[in-house]
């Protein structure tokens, strides 16, 4: 029983440490400087409002999913 707890504790420490390291790396390399530009970069002026413009491969595009008022 204690072996399982030790394995879980080590795994938790490694997972938490890797999360902290990834956050540190992202801040150090400028990934967190401008979160707004990253969110805006996936949409362009050609994106139609209220119409789905993407779908899974081999799946037909659906018309009018809902109207998005901006």
Number of C-alpha atoms within 10 A of each C-alpha: 5 7 8 9 10 11 11 12 12 12 12 12 12 12 12 12 12 12 12 12 12 12 14 11 13 13 12 11 10 9 12 13 12 9 9 9 9 12 9 9 8 8 10 8 6 7 11 11 14 13 15 14 13 10 10 7 7 6 8 9 13 11 10 11 9 10 9 9 6 4
